Amino acid sequence: MLRSAKMLILLFAVAQTMLRAADEKPAESKRLLNDNPLPVVAAPNFKEPLDAAWSVAKGTWTPENGELKAVELPAEKHVAVLHHKVGLTSAVIDCEFRMDTPGVFYIGCDSTKHVGRVVIGPEFMQIAEDSTPKSNTLAKITPHVKVGEWHRLHVEWKGDEMAAILDGQELRAKHDYLATPKARSWIAVGKTATVRNLTIAGEKTPE
């Protein structure tokens, strides 16, 4: 009986370890727009300061223990924004994020101004283009994004298209303005969120 009890405890411990490992796997890398693998241009481990290719525009972005903590500062009256100063004509961005409070999570790209973005709120994910001062929503779905849980996000752009997968749910959009040459990509957070397993791959915009 004692041996059986010890075996059950061991099996339970193994199962818990496997579940934790599954929860920490990187985001799905299914290709939506870019058929061939693109070269990785950034894969920060978030265990040390971000390198010179990154620039904090708003809020605080703190890497620690393999995670990046983003906090919006109320005094700035703007979402927290982190720029990656490498323009990509085609891009594949994978990450996991956790909303630590109710808020909004973004991944986008700019030229001299905003070009396009993926926007994720508690009950939606949308793709928008920024040819006018107010973003224009091109496509939208209604997933449920729970606070305090990790969510897997995959974002791509190529030519005049942008696409995303959130926890297995796909969204695609097309607009002429999305083909604008890109100068940088960015991540933004409304309120507070944590990011891990971030990888940016792509073809650099010709200078």
PyMOL commands that set and color helices and strands:
alter all, ss='L'
color gray80, all
select helices_A, chain A and resi 2-23+74-76+176-179
alter helices_A, ss='H'
color red, helices_A
select strands_A, chain A and resi 40-42+54-58+60-64+67-71+80-84+88-99+104-110+114-121+124-129+136-141+150-158+161-166+169-174+184-190+192-204
alter strands_A, ss='S'
color yellow, strands_A
deselect
rebuild
show_as cartoon
